[in-house]
Amino acid sequence: MNERIKELLVDNKDIFSNGCTESNGEVYIHGSQDNLQKFAVLLIKECIGLVEKDIEPELDGSDYAEHWNMALRSASNEIKNHFGVEE
């Protein structure tokens, strides 16, 4: 399992019914379909965060910067809509 995925699970273990367990270098989610849904949402939000981190808070006025931000916001919204994830 990818180290970032393990970290994501451990850092958010309180959202899972019955938590999650670390054993022999692996992390296991206990429980239910609801836990699977929560994990999927965590992964999607992580991906959205990767896209949104590159949005420039202050534009330099160039067309390129404005188009860059529009493209990143559009990509972020597409991911959210595709997976039905709320912020």
TORVO-25574 format. One record per residue: z, x, y of N, C-alpha, C, O in turn; residue in one letter; residue number from 1. Coordinates in steps of 0.001 Angstrom, whole numbers, always signed. Last residue first. Example, Ala and Ser with C-alpha at 12.3 -4.5 7.8 and 13.67 -1.06 7.14 Angstrom:
2
(site (+7080 +12850 -2250) (+7140 +13670 -1060) (+7870 +12900 +30) (+8039 +13409 +1138) "S" 2)
(site (+7800 +13190 -5690) (+7800 +12300 -4500) (+7800 +13200 -3300) (+8465 +14236 -3319) "A" 1)
REM end
This chain:
87
(site (-856 -17554 +19609) (-139 -16388 +20130) (+1342 -16586 +20069) (+2101 -15702 +20468) "E" 87)
(site (-2125 -18799 +16485) (-1630 -18996 +17853) (-930 -17751 +18312) (-456 -16965 +17491) "E" 86)
(site (-4886 -18641 +14429) (-3605 -18022 +14765) (-3294 -18258 +16234) (-4102 -17953 +17112) "V" 85)
(site (-7230 -19282 +13058) (-6310 -20342 +13490) (-4944 -19821 +13833) (-3940 -20480 +13563) "G" 84)
(site (-9161 -17448 +12457) (-8031 -17556 +11520) (-7022 -18619 +11917) (-6051 -18844 +11193) "F" 83)
(site (-10961 -17902 +14547) (-11445 -17816 +13176) (-10318 -18030 +12165) (-10497 -18705 +11151) "H" 82)
(site (-9337 -17754 +16846) (-9956 -19020 +16453) (-10391 -19015 +14996) (-10213 -20006 +14288) "N" 81)
(site (-8631 -15002 +16799) (-7604 -16057 +16805) (-8183 -17372 +16311) (-7592 -18033 +15457) "K" 80)
(site (-11194 -13826 +16916) (-10307 -13569 +15778) (-9254 -14665 +15679) (-9010 -15198 +14596) "I" 79)
(site (-12059 -14808 +19399) (-12813 -15114 +18185) (-11948 -14915 +16944) (-11967 -15739 +16030) "E" 78)
(site (-10201 -13634 +21134) (-10228 -15091 +20976) (-10981 -15516 +19724) (-10589 -16474 +19058) "N" 77)
(site (-10964 -10931 +20819) (-9599 -11365 +20501) (-9564 -12872 +20259) (-8965 -13332 +19288) "S" 76)
(site (-13587 -11035 +21797) (-13320 -10622 +20410) (-11945 -11096 +19960) (-11787 -11601 +18849) "A" 75)
(site (-13053 -11782 +24468) (-13869 -12635 +23612) (-13623 -12311 +22137) (-13469 -13220 +21321) "S" 74)
(site (-11632 -9572 +25349) (-10981 -10891 +25337) (-11735 -11854 +24415) (-11129 -12636 +23682) "R" 73)
(site (-13671 -7630 +25076) (-12426 -7512 +24308) (-11691 -8849 +24235) (-11184 -9219 +23177) "L" 72)
(site (-15589 -8614 +26891) (-15931 -8440 +25476) (-14671 -8366 +24612) (-14612 -8970 +23541) "A" 71)
(site (-14178 -8510 +29303) (-14678 -9798 +28808) (-14990 -9718 +27313) (-14690 -10646 +26562) "M" 70)
(site (-13767 -5733 +29510) (-12622 -6638 +29359) (-13063 -7994 +28810) (-12394 -8562 +27947) "N" 69)
(site (-16483 -4944 +29769) (-15637 -4419 +28700) (-14460 -5362 +28449) (-14193 -5742 +27309) "W" 68)
(site (-17222 -6204 +32134) (-17862 -6602 +30885) (-17062 -6123 +29672) (-16978 -6825 +28664) "H" 67)
(site (-15581 -4794 +33929) (-15452 -6244 +33800) (-16059 -6735 +32486) (-15478 -7581 +31806) "E" 66)
(site (-16544 -2191 +33564) (-15142 -2501 +33270) (-14952 -4004 +33085) (-14238 -4432 +32178) "A" 65)
(site (-19234 -2508 +34413) (-18919 -2055 +33062) (-17494 -2455 +32675) (-17267 -2993 +31591) "Y" 64)
(site (-19050 -3142 +37080) (-19543 -4166 +36150) (-19185 -3806 +34711) (-18874 -4676 +33897) "D" 63)
(site (-16045 -1997 +38671) (-17372 -1768 +38111) (-17760 -2912 +37171) (-16908 -3555 +36557) "S" 62)
(site (-13468 -2338 +39482) (-14507 -3022 +40233) (-15895 -2835 +39675) (-16840 -3457 +40160) "G" 61)
(site (-11573 -1346 +37877) (-11998 -463 +38968) (-13131 -1083 +39782) (-13690 -436 +40667) "D" 60)
(site (-8902 -3538 +36948) (-10299 -3129 +36897) (-10633 -2245 +38082) (-10049 -2379 +39157) "L" 59)
(site (-6030 -3299 +35280) (-6561 -3229 +36632) (-7979 -2691 +36562) (-8217 -1548 +36171) "E" 58)
(site (-5789 -3470 +32518) (-5058 -4412 +33373) (-5574 -4435 +34814) (-5550 -5473 +35475) "P" 57)
(site (-8247 -3408 +30098) (-7785 -2711 +31302) (-7075 -3699 +32226) (-7688 -4668 +32674) "E" 56)
(site (-7720 -3580 +26707) (-8061 -4345 +27907) (-7435 -3641 +29103) (-6245 -3324 +29107) "I" 55)
(site (-6820 -2290 +24471) (-7825 -1595 +25278) (-8287 -2385 +26502) (-9145 -1920 +27253) "D" 54)
(site (-5176 -4003 +23164) (-4560 -2823 +23782) (-5527 -2080 +24694) (-5110 -1333 +25579) "K" 53)
(site (-6661 -5968 +21900) (-6163 -6233 +23250) (-5555 -5008 +23926) (-5433 -4984 +25151) "E" 52)
(site (-7194 -4847 +19370) (-8290 -5176 +20285) (-7767 -5264 +21722) (-8361 -4703 +22643) "V" 51)
(site (-4636 -4597 +18337) (-5497 -3414 +18422) (-6660 -3648 +19378) (-7058 -2743 +20111) "L" 50)
(site (-3775 -7243 +18394) (-3119 -6255 +19248) (-3946 -4995 +19408) (-3964 -4388 +20478) "G" 49)
(site (-5349 -8289 +16370) (-5553 -8748 +17749) (-4943 -7759 +18727) (-5528 -7469 +19770) "I" 48)
(site (-4120 -7007 +14188) (-5531 -6736 +14526) (-5834 -7145 +15959) (-6509 -6413 +16683) "C" 47)
(site (-1604 -8198 +14311) (-1720 -6742 +14410) (-3150 -6358 +14807) (-3357 -5491 +15657) "E" 46)
(site (-2285 -10831 +13819) (-1733 -10473 +15129) (-1794 -8963 +15359) (-2011 -8512 +16483) "K" 45)
(site (-3083 -10544 +11142) (-4059 -10953 +12151) (-3559 -10594 +13539) (-4331 -10100 +14359) "I" 44)
(site (-633 -9834 +9930) (-1792 -8941 +9873) (-2815 -9276 +10951) (-3351 -8377 +11600) "L" 43)
(site (+927 -12133 +10463) (+1337 -10807 +10947) (+154 -9838 +10987) (-30 -9113 +11965) "L" 42)
(site (-547 -14038 +9018) (-461 -14148 +10482) (-30 -12815 +11087) (-564 -12406 +12118) "V" 41)
(site (-23 -13132 +6413) (-1401 -13154 +6922) (-1405 -13213 +8446) (-2184 -12511 +9093) "A" 40)
(site (+2734 -13616 +6295) (+2223 -12248 +6202) (+803 -12166 +6757) (+471 -11233 +7489) "F" 39)
(site (+2771 -16397 +6432) (+3435 -15609 +7479) (+2934 -14165 +7478) (+2734 -13569 +8537) "K" 38)
(site (+1432 -17017 +4033) (+877 -17429 +5324) (+1477 -16605 +6453) (+752 -16160 +7343) "Q" 37)
(site (+3282 -16011 +2211) (+1933 -15464 +2236) (+1255 -15788 +3568) (+588 -14937 +4157) "L" 36)
(site (+5434 -17702 +2748) (+5556 -16271 +3017) (+4185 -15593 +3075) (+3961 -14705 +3898) "N" 35)
(site (+4353 -20111 +1821) (+4720 -19980 +3229) (+4856 -18509 +3617) (+4435 -18116 +4704) "D" 34)
(site (+4238 -19666 -870) (+2978 -19754 -147) (+3234 -19597 +1354) (+2418 -19016 +2069) "Q" 33)
(site (+7115 -17534 -1581) (+6327 -18743 -1515) (+4980 -18575 -834) (+4638 -17517 -307) "S" 32)
(site (+8963 -14988 -2886) (+8936 -16384 -2582) (+7683 -17188 -2672) (+7230 -17496 -3775) "G" 31)
(site (+9229 -11840 -1318) (+9721 -12803 -2302) (+9298 -14202 -1897) (+9279 -14549 -716) "H" 30)
(site (+7257 -9000 -1111) (+7662 -10230 -439) (+8092 -11201 -1532) (+7406 -11362 -2541) "I" 29)
(site (+7946 -5598 -1511) (+7611 -6855 -2167) (+8133 -8020 -1344) (+9292 -8036 -931) "Y" 28)
(site (+6825 -2320 -1148) (+7524 -3436 -511) (+7016 -4722 -1140) (+5810 -4919 -1286) "V" 27)
(site (+7409 +915 -2658) (+6609 -297 -2438) (+7476 -1371 -1783) (+8704 -1327 -1859) "E" 26)
(site (+9085 +2990 -3336) (+8057 +3225 -2328) (+7148 +2045 -2043) (+6206 +2167 -1259) "G" 25)
(site (+10874 +1776 -5136) (+9935 +2807 -5581) (+8776 +3021 -4608) (+7631 +3208 -5019) "N" 24)
(site (+11204 -995 -3090) (+11557 -402 -4370) (+10469 +583 -4786) (+9284 +249 -4784) "S" 23)
(site (+12314 -3358 -800) (+11670 -2059 -954) (+12152 -1466 -2275) (+13351 -1435 -2551) "E" 22)
(site (+11769 -6828 -382) (+12509 -5744 -1018) (+11658 -4482 -1036) (+10448 -4529 -1258) "T" 21)
(site (+12332 -9554 +1891) (+11444 -8693 +1111) (+12268 -7502 +640) (+13328 -7206 +1191) "C" 20)
(site (+13502 -12978 +2177) (+13285 -11613 +2621) (+12217 -10872 +1847) (+11328 -11466 +1237) "G" 19)
(site (+13791 -15650 +1656) (+14308 -14715 +647) (+14016 -13259 +980) (+14258 -12384 +149) "N" 18)
(site (+11129 -16184 +3769) (+12154 -16843 +2954) (+12542 -15860 +1858) (+11666 -15298 +1201) "S" 17)
(site (+10603 -13915 +6428) (+10235 -14359 +5092) (+11415 -15031 +4400) (+12541 -14535 +4432) "F" 16)
(site (+11565 -12904 +8749) (+10776 -14133 +8850) (+10429 -14702 +7478) (+10006 -15853 +7377) "I" 15)
(site (+12866 -10521 +8176) (+13689 -11700 +8431) (+12880 -12994 +8536) (+13451 -14079 +8423) "D" 14)
(site (+10974 -8487 +8033) (+11476 -9080 +6793) (+12285 -10351 +7008) (+12377 -11179 +6101) "K" 13)
(site (+9565 -6998 +9845) (+9571 -8451 +10023) (+10171 -9187 +8838) (+9913 -10376 +8650) "N" 12)
(site (+9707 -4361 +9088) (+10122 -4700 +10449) (+10254 -6197 +10672) (+10966 -6630 +11577) "D" 11)
(site (+8567 -4564 +6520) (+9987 -4222 +6673) (+10497 -4620 +8057) (+11598 -5156 +8183) "V" 10)
(site (+5852 -5207 +7162) (+6685 -6061 +6309) (+8173 -5812 +6542) (+8943 -6753 +6739) "L" 9)
(site (+5108 -3017 +8739) (+5004 -4369 +9272) (+5879 -5334 +8479) (+6564 -6177 +9057) "L" 8)
(site (+5413 -930 +6897) (+6231 -961 +8110) (+6247 -2367 +8712) (+7295 -2845 +9144) "E" 7)
(site (+3397 -1621 +5068) (+4804 -1553 +4648) (+5730 -1680 +5852) (+6702 -2436 +5830) "K" 6)
(site (+1192 -1336 +6763) (+1491 -2652 +6190) (+2939 -2694 +5708) (+3633 -3690 +5916) "I" 5)
(site (+1310 +1392 +7288) (+1472 +455 +8406) (+1795 -943 +7890) (+2582 -1663 +8505) "R" 4)
(site (+804 +2467 +4727) (+2117 +2666 +5363) (+2352 +1690 +6517) (+3472 +1214 +6705) "E" 3)
(site (-786 +522 +2215) (-882 +1230 +3478) (+491 +1313 +4154) (+1248 +343 +4151) "N" 2)
(site (+0 +844 -1176) (+0 +0 +0) (+0 +890 +1240) (+710 +1894 +1294) "M" 1)
REM end
